[in-house]
Amino acid sequence: MSERDLRQDDLEEGRVVEYLRRHPDFFLRHRALLEQVRIPHEVRGAVSLVEFNLTRQRERIQGLEQEMQSLLANASRNERIFRVYADIYPELFACTSLCQLWRRLHTSVRDKLHIPASALWLNGGRVAVKRSDKRFLLAEAAFLRLCRQSMAGEAVYFGPIAAEDKQTLFGAEALVHSVALMRLGEQGEQGLIAFGHANPEHYHAGMDSLLLEQLGRFVTLLLPNLVVAGHD
């Protein structure tokens, strides 16, 4: 077939498409064609236009059902997280040290949400802590690197974690392959909270961060009572 013939076929095909678009009732007036027209099918070879449309409808329904199941699962998960956070807020409010705050937060998410790893770090360049809480200080250079590189300047990050960052946050031996990172402070300058999971898919991009951000704001409000005043 020559190039001219191919162009002619494309032109005729375009006319057919345009005609059907302008006459949506065409197959209502020519019902016999619905069974005669054959559509290529990956599995069954060829099917009628009616069968093809029914298959597409079933696929759309299945897709909607899967989407609904996903939404319900996310809603159930968010409700469970909300209840855990609601229960832990009074406990965190009663803490008198960073060590107490981290221990209660870590225990709650481990036992109730099955998150095995958690960490609390404060920016050593902006915050001074009590002597007993020195282990929660992170060098400002390391903190800024995490914020700029791993978190890309965002307040919350969900996703995979590099080996260097895992060592900084949880220690080299921690079984962590995905993380949730949340910055603390009005501008995210005071520190961060990290949760880690062994499942690489547990934390992933696009997750709803609302509840985690609320937790971050609450901890930020508590910090002035837990750190040494007067440090900039």
SVG drawing of the C-alpha trace seen along z (x, -y; Angstrom):
<svg xmlns="http://www.w3.org/2000/svg" viewBox="-33 -34 60 50">
<polyline fill="none" stroke="black" stroke-width="0.4" points="0.0,0.0 1.4,-3.4 1.9,-6.3 -0.9,-8.1 -3.3,-5.1 -2.3,-5.2 -3.1,-8.9 -6.5,-8.3 -7.3,-5.5 -6.5,-7.8 -8.7,-10.5 -11.6,-8.1 -11.2,-6.8 -11.3,-10.3 -14.5,-11.0 -16.1,-7.9 -15.0,-8.9 -16.4,-12.4 -19.6,-11.1 -20.2,-8.8 -19.3,-11.6 -22.0,-13.9 -24.5,-11.0 -24.4,-9.3 -27.7,-7.5 -26.2,-5.7 -26.1,-2.3 -29.6,-2.8 -30.8,-3.1 -28.6,-0.2 -28.8,2.3 -27.8,5.3 -24.3,3.7 -23.8,4.0 -23.5,7.8 -21.7,7.7 -18.9,5.4 -16.0,7.3 -13.4,5.7 -9.9,7.2 -9.5,8.7 -6.2,9.7 -7.6,13.0 -10.7,13.9 -9.4,12.9 -12.4,10.8 -15.7,9.8 -18.8,7.9 -19.2,4.3 -21.8,5.1 -19.4,7.6 -16.6,5.1 -18.7,2.4 -19.8,4.8 -16.2,5.8 -15.2,2.1 -18.1,1.4 -17.1,4.4 -13.5,3.1 -14.7,-0.3 -16.9,1.1 -14.0,3.2 -11.8,0.2 -14.3,-1.9 -14.8,0.9 -11.0,1.1 -10.8,-2.6 -13.7,-2.5 -11.9,0.3 -8.7,-1.8 -10.6,-4.9 -12.3,-2.8 -9.0,-1.3 -7.3,-4.7 -10.3,-6.1 -10.1,-3.1 -6.3,-3.6 -6.6,-7.3 -9.3,-6.8 -7.0,-4.3 -4.1,-6.7 -6.3,-9.6 -7.5,-7.6 -3.9,-6.7 -2.8,-10.3 -5.8,-11.5 -5.0,-9.1 -1.3,-10.0 -1.7,-13.8 -2.5,-14.0 0.5,-11.8 2.8,-13.9 1.5,-17.0 2.5,-15.6 6.1,-15.0 8.9,-17.0 11.8,-16.0 12.5,-15.1 13.4,-11.6 9.9,-11.1 8.3,-12.6 10.1,-10.3 9.7,-7.2 5.9,-7.7 5.6,-8.5 7.8,-5.6 6.0,-3.1 2.5,-4.2 3.3,-4.0 5.2,-0.7 2.5,1.0 -0.7,-0.4 0.4,-1.2 3.1,1.4 5.7,-1.2 9.0,0.4 11.4,-2.6 11.0,-6.2 13.4,-9.1 13.3,-12.6 16.0,-15.0 16.5,-18.7 18.6,-21.1 21.7,-21.6 22.3,-25.0 18.9,-26.4 18.0,-24.6 19.7,-24.0 18.6,-21.1 18.9,-19.9 22.0,-17.8 20.0,-14.7 18.6,-15.2 21.8,-15.8 21.4,-12.6 18.5,-14.2 20.6,-16.9 21.6,-16.6 24.4,-18.7 23.0,-21.6 24.9,-20.5 23.3,-17.0 19.9,-18.5 20.0,-20.9 21.3,-18.2 18.3,-16.0 15.9,-18.9 17.3,-20.0 18.2,-16.7 16.0,-13.9 12.9,-16.2 13.5,-18.5 12.6,-21.4 9.1,-20.1 7.6,-20.0 6.7,-16.3 8.3,-13.5 7.1,-9.9 9.2,-7.4 12.4,-5.4 15.5,-6.3 19.1,-6.3 21.6,-4.3 23.4,-7.4 20.1,-9.0 19.0,-5.8 22.2,-5.7 21.8,-9.3 18.2,-8.9 17.9,-5.4 21.4,-3.8 23.1,-1.6 21.6,1.6 18.0,0.5 15.7,2.5 14.2,-0.5 13.5,-0.9 10.8,-3.6 10.2,-6.6 7.9,-9.4 9.8,-12.6 8.2,-15.6 9.9,-18.9 9.3,-20.7 9.0,-24.5 7.1,-27.3 9.4,-27.2 10.5,-23.6 13.8,-24.9 13.8,-23.3 14.1,-19.6 12.2,-16.6 10.4,-13.4 11.0,-10.3 9.1,-7.0 10.6,-4.0 9.3,-0.8 10.9,2.4 8.4,2.5 9.7,0.4 6.2,-0.4 4.8,-1.2 5.5,-5.0 5.2,-6.3 4.7,-9.5 1.2,-10.9 0.2,-9.7 -2.1,-12.0 0.0,-14.0 -2.7,-15.9 -2.6,-13.8 1.2,-13.8 1.3,-17.5 -1.1,-17.9 1.2,-15.8 4.1,-18.0 2.3,-21.2 1.4,-19.7 5.0,-18.7 6.2,-22.1 3.9,-23.7 5.4,-21.5 9.1,-22.1 9.5,-25.5 8.8,-23.7 11.2,-20.9 14.3,-22.7 16.6,-25.3 15.2,-28.8 17.0,-31.7 18.9,-29.8 18.6,-31.1"/>
</svg>
